[in-house]
């Protein structure tokens, strides 16, 4: 009798990874095309080259893919072991960027570090670094998080320190994304609903207080309520974005035929590239792009659930955190450009011009690849911690109900 050995599953045979890869590549291609279309006129005026931003974005894409390849080769155990070091790195970067002469100031915000011909946005690095720390903390302290207030409060204290640093830049958008990701992971870890709801209310109150304490944020809120009331001042950017959406109609005016990118809409190739996409590709392009983000985030969440089912909490939290960061940033950007949310500078993942965001997002996808690889090859992390989770039966409390 001949024993038949079943073939070892490959990455391509796993639905989660296949759809994650397809949607990521599609979004990066859409981003390169739309960013180029939106930036040609400003590139020709400022740099005497219509393809200036195309060349730089292509270089950023090459760097992002190279960094992602390196990240995909590093075992998840390494990220788990040095989570505290990544948290410290994020704090150092967020502190250094505030030093005059080191941090680069653009439009009143000091968020960038100049590294020769390139710039690095500290908050984008911080999002990934904090994810490592939070995922590791939730695996090590899962019982404490689920059973008492101190386990819940400790990561919140760390988050508050980071929020203060981000508001000093200021970068309100990064605060919202980081806060949403952290609260989402704590919820998935199985925190008591009473504690979670109390913290949600406290966070909402803090966000409202931060908005009301700043004059320029209040102006943006007022402009958001009725941008046409002051369409040539505080409501100008939103009005021009809404005009772009209106001109797009069902199928758009055609690739490269946008009028709003001709110096009417500020930041057309960065924060408001989605408005140019809506104008040139219409509702059809908008639906396809949102659909790709939906497929990508759903794939990451399914991968997270698969990891939790394999008793790998750290991997599960990393995959879920990647999905929350991408989903939160995409929702805010699309909401801002369409008038659903108050105006806030935040890039659209994989689509907007910006090297730091692209590198950070590609690293998140590389981590998803590594998680899938280790799950398929039977790799395991922290056997004692996993045994503890198995014995307690409490691992992935929220996943069991989804």
C-alpha positions in Angstrom: 0.0 0.0 0.0 1.4 3.4 -1.0 1.1 6.3 1.4 -0.1 9.4 -0.3 1.4 12.6 1.2 -0.9 15.6 0.9 0.8 18.6 -0.7 1.9 21.3 1.6 -0.4 24.4 1.2 1.2 27.4 -0.5 0.6 31.1 0.1 -1.2 31.3 -3.2 -3.7 28.6 -2.1 -4.8 30.6 0.9 -7.7 33.0 0.1 -6.8 35.6 2.7 -3.3 36.2 1.3 -4.4 36.0 -2.3 -6.9 38.8 -1.9 -4.6 40.9 0.3 -1.9 40.8 -2.4 -4.3 41.5 -5.3 -6.0 44.4 -3.6 -2.7 45.9 -2.4 -1.1 45.8 -5.9 -4.3 47.2 -7.4 -4.4 50.1 -5.0 -0.7 50.9 -5.6 -1.2 50.9 -9.3 -4.3 53.2 -9.0 -2.3 55.4 -6.7 0.6 55.8 -9.1 -1.7 56.7 -12.0 -4.0 59.1 -10.1 -1.1 60.7 -8.2 0.7 61.3 -11.5 -2.4 62.8 -13.1 -3.1 65.1 -10.2 0.5 66.3 -9.9 1.6 67.0 -13.5 0.6 70.7 -13.5 2.0 71.5 -10.1 5.2 69.6 -11.0 5.6 71.6 -14.2 5.1 74.9 -12.4 7.3 74.3 -9.4 10.0 71.9 -10.6 9.9 72.4 -14.4 9.0 68.7 -14.8 5.5 67.4 -15.2 6.7 64.0 -14.1 8.7 65.2 -11.0 6.2 63.6 -8.5 5.9 60.5 -10.6 9.6 59.9 -10.5 9.8 60.5 -6.7 6.7 58.3 -6.0 8.2 55.5 -8.2 11.4 55.8 -6.1 9.3 55.6 -2.9 7.5 52.6 -4.2 10.8 50.9 -4.9 12.0 51.7 -1.4 8.7 50.6 0.2 8.8 47.2 -1.6 12.5 46.7 -0.7 11.8 47.5 3.0 8.7 45.2 2.9 10.9 42.4 1.6 13.2 42.8 4.5 10.4 42.9 7.0 8.8 39.8 5.5 12.1 37.9 6.2 12.1 38.7 10.0 10.4 36.1 12.2 7.4 37.4 14.2 9.2 36.3 17.4 11.6 39.1 16.8 8.9 41.8 16.6 7.3 40.4 19.8 10.6 40.3 21.7 11.6 43.9 21.0 8.2 45.6 21.2 9.4 47.8 24.0 12.4 49.0 21.8 10.1 49.9 19.0 7.9 51.9 21.4 11.0 53.7 22.6 12.0 54.4 19.0 8.6 55.9 18.3 8.9 58.2 21.3 12.4 59.3 20.2 11.3 60.1 16.7 8.3 62.0 17.9 10.5 64.0 20.2 13.4 64.7 17.7 11.0 66.0 15.1 10.0 68.8 17.4 13.6 70.2 17.6 14.0 73.3 15.4 16.6 72.7 12.8 16.0 68.9 12.8 12.3 68.6 12.2 11.0 70.1 9.0 8.0 72.4 9.2 5.3 72.4 6.4 2.1 74.4 6.6 2.6 75.1 10.3 3.2 71.5 11.2 6.5 70.0 12.3 6.2 66.3 11.4 9.1 65.4 9.1 12.7 64.5 9.5 15.0 65.3 6.6 17.2 62.3 5.5 19.2 63.6 2.6 17.0 63.8 -0.4 14.2 62.0 1.4 11.9 63.0 4.3 10.5 60.7 7.0 7.2 61.4 8.7 7.6 60.4 12.3 4.0 59.6 13.0 3.8 57.0 10.2 6.7 55.1 11.8 5.1 55.5 15.2 1.9 53.8 14.1 3.8 50.6 13.2 6.0 50.7 16.3 3.1 51.2 18.7 1.3 48.3 17.0 4.3 46.0 17.9 4.2 47.1 21.5 0.4 46.9 21.9 0.2 43.4 20.3 2.9 42.1 22.5 1.4 43.7 25.6 -2.0 42.2 24.9 -0.5 38.7 24.6 1.6 38.9 27.7 -1.0 40.6 29.9 -4.2 39.2 28.4 -5.6 37.9 31.7 -4.8 41.2 33.4 -6.5 43.2 30.6 -9.6 41.1 30.9 -9.9 40.9 34.7 -8.9 44.3 36.2 -8.6 48.0 35.5 -4.9 48.2 35.8 -4.3 45.9 32.8 -6.6 48.2 30.8 -5.2 51.5 32.1 -1.4 50.7 31.5 -1.5 50.8 27.6 -3.8 53.9 27.8 -1.2 55.7 29.8 1.4 54.9 27.1 -1.1 56.1 24.5 -1.7 59.4 26.3 2.1 60.1 26.2 2.2 59.5 22.5 -0.9 61.6 21.9 0.6 64.6 23.7 3.7 64.2 21.4 1.6 64.0 18.3 -0.5 67.0 19.3 2.7 69.0 19.7 3.5 68.7 16.0 0.4 69.0 15.6 -1.0 65.8 13.9 -4.6 65.4 14.9 -5.3 62.8 12.2 -2.6 60.5 13.5 -4.0 60.8 17.0 -7.4 59.6 15.8 -6.0 56.7 13.8 -3.7 55.6 16.7 -6.5 55.9 19.2 -8.9 53.9 17.1 -6.4 51.1 16.4 -5.5 50.8 20.1 -9.1 50.8 21.3 -10.0 48.2 18.6 -7.2 45.9 19.7 -8.1 46.2 23.4 -11.7 45.4 22.5 -10.6 42.2 20.6 -8.5 41.2 23.5 -11.6 40.7 25.6 -11.7 43.7 27.9 -14.9 44.1 30.0 -17.6 46.0 28.1 -18.2 48.4 31.0 -14.5 49.4 31.1 -14.4 49.7 27.3 -17.5 51.9 27.0 -16.2 54.1 29.8 -13.0 54.6 28.0 -14.8 55.2 24.7 -16.8 58.0 26.3 -13.7 59.5 27.9 -11.8 59.4 24.5 -14.7 61.1 22.7 -14.8 63.8 25.4 -11.0 64.3 25.0 -11.3 64.5 21.2 -14.1 67.2 21.5 -12.0 69.1 24.1 -8.9 69.0 21.8 -11.0 70.3 18.9 -12.5 73.1 20.9 -9.2 74.2 22.5 -7.7 75.1 19.1 -8.9 78.0 17.0 -7.9 76.6 13.7 -9.6 73.3 14.5 -12.8 75.2 15.4 -12.6 77.0 12.0 -12.4 73.7 10.2 -15.4 72.4 12.1 -17.4 75.5 11.3 -16.4 75.2 7.7 -17.3 71.6 7.6 -20.9 72.4 8.7 -21.4 74.8 5.9 -18.3 75.2 3.6 -20.2 77.4 1.2 -20.7 80.1 3.8 -17.0 80.9 3.6 -16.1 79.3 0.3 -13.1 81.5 -0.4 -11.4 81.1 3.0 -11.9 78.3 5.6 -14.3 76.3 3.4 -12.3 76.7 0.2 -10.6 73.3 0.1 -13.7 71.4 0.9 -15.8 73.3 -1.7 -13.2 72.6 -4.4 -13.2 68.9 -3.4 -17.0 68.8 -3.6 -16.9 70.4 -7.0 -14.6 67.7 -8.2 -17.0 65.0 -6.9 -19.9 66.7 -8.6 -18.1 67.0 -12.0 -17.2 63.2 -11.9 -20.8 62.1 -12.1 -21.1 58.4 -13.1 -18.0 57.6 -15.1 -15.9 60.7 -14.7 -14.5 63.3 -17.1 -11.7 61.0 -18.2 -8.2 60.3 -17.0 -6.1 63.4 -17.1 -9.0 65.8 -17.8 -9.6 67.1 -14.3 -10.1 70.8 -13.9 -9.8 71.0 -10.2 -6.2 69.8 -10.2 -5.3 73.0 -12.2 -4.4 74.8 -9.0 -8.0 75.1 -7.8 -7.8 72.2 -5.2 -4.8 72.5 -2.8 -2.9 69.3 -2.0 -4.6 67.6 -5.0 -1.9 64.9 -5.3 -1.6 64.2 -1.5 -4.5 64.5 0.9 -7.1 65.2 -1.7 -6.1 62.8 -4.5 -9.4 60.9 -4.0 -11.3 63.9 -5.1 -9.3 64.0 -8.4 -10.0 60.2 -8.7 -13.7 60.9 -8.3 -13.6 63.7 -10.9 -11.7 61.7 -13.5 -13.1 58.2 -12.9 -16.5 59.1 -11.5 -18.7 57.0 -9.2 -17.4 53.9 -10.9 -13.8 54.6 -9.9 -14.9 55.6 -6.4 -16.8 52.3 -5.9 -13.9 50.2 -7.2 -11.4 51.9 -5.0 -13.5 51.6 -1.9 -14.2 48.0 -2.8 -10.5 47.3 -3.0 -10.0 48.8 0.5 -12.9 46.6 1.8 -11.3 43.5 0.3 -7.9 44.3 1.8 -9.2 45.0 5.3 -11.5 42.0 5.2 -8.5 39.8 4.2 -6.4 41.2 7.1 -9.3 40.6 9.6 -9.8 37.0 8.4 -6.1 36.4 8.7 -6.2 37.7 12.2 -9.0 35.3 13.1 -7.1 32.4 11.5 -4.1 33.3 13.7 -6.2 33.4 16.8 -7.6 30.1 15.9 -4.1 28.7 15.7 -3.4 30.1 19.2 -1.1 32.9 18.0 -2.5 36.0 19.8 0.4 38.3 18.8 0.1 37.5 15.2 -3.7 37.9 15.4 -3.3 41.4 17.0 -0.7 42.5 14.4 -3.0 41.4 11.5 -6.1 43.1 13.1 -4.1 46.2 13.9 -2.8 46.5 10.3 -6.4 46.2 9.1 -7.6 48.9 11.6 -4.8 51.3 10.7 -5.5 51.0 7.0 -9.3 51.1 7.4 -9.2 54.1 9.8 -6.9 56.1 7.6 -8.8 55.3 4.4 -12.1 56.1 6.1 -10.9 59.5 7.4 -9.3 60.5 4.1 -12.4 59.5 2.0 -14.7 61.1 4.6 -12.8 64.4 4.5 -12.6 64.6 0.7 -16.3 63.8 0.3 -17.4 66.2 3.1 -18.5 63.5 5.5 -15.8 64.5 8.1 -14.1 67.8 9.0 -11.0 68.7 6.9 -7.9 67.0 8.2 -4.6 66.3 6.5 -4.2 62.5 6.2 -3.0 60.5 3.3 -5.0 57.8 1.5 -3.1 54.5 2.0 -1.2 53.2 -1.1 -2.8 56.0 -3.2 -1.7 59.5 -2.0 1.8 60.9 -2.7 4.0 60.4 0.3 6.9 58.0 0.9 6.5 57.5 4.7 2.9 56.5 4.4 3.6 54.1 1.5 6.5 52.5 3.3 4.5 52.1 6.6 1.6 50.5 4.7 3.8 48.2 2.7 5.4 47.1 6.0 2.0 46.2 7.4 1.3 44.0 4.3 4.7 42.4 4.7 3.8 41.5 8.3 0.6 39.9 7.0 2.7 37.9 4.5 5.0 36.8 7.3 2.1 35.8 9.6 0.5 33.7 6.8 3.9 32.1 6.1 4.5 31.1 9.7 1.0 29.8 10.1 1.4 27.6 7.0 4.7 26.3 8.2 3.6 25.6 11.8 5.8 28.2 13.4 4.9 29.0 17.0 5.6 31.9 19.3 6.1 32.0 23.1 4.9 28.5 23.8 4.4 29.2 27.5 2.2 32.2 26.8 0.2 30.3 24.2 -0.2 27.3 26.6 -1.5 29.7 29.2 -4.1 31.1 26.7 -5.2 27.6 25.7 -5.6 26.5 29.3 -7.5 29.6 30.3 -9.8 29.4 27.3 -10.0 33.2 27.1 -7.8 33.9 24.1 -9.6 35.8 21.4 -12.8 36.4 23.4 -14.2 38.7 20.8 -13.2 36.4 17.9 -15.3 33.6 19.4 -18.4 35.8 18.9 -17.7 36.9 15.4 
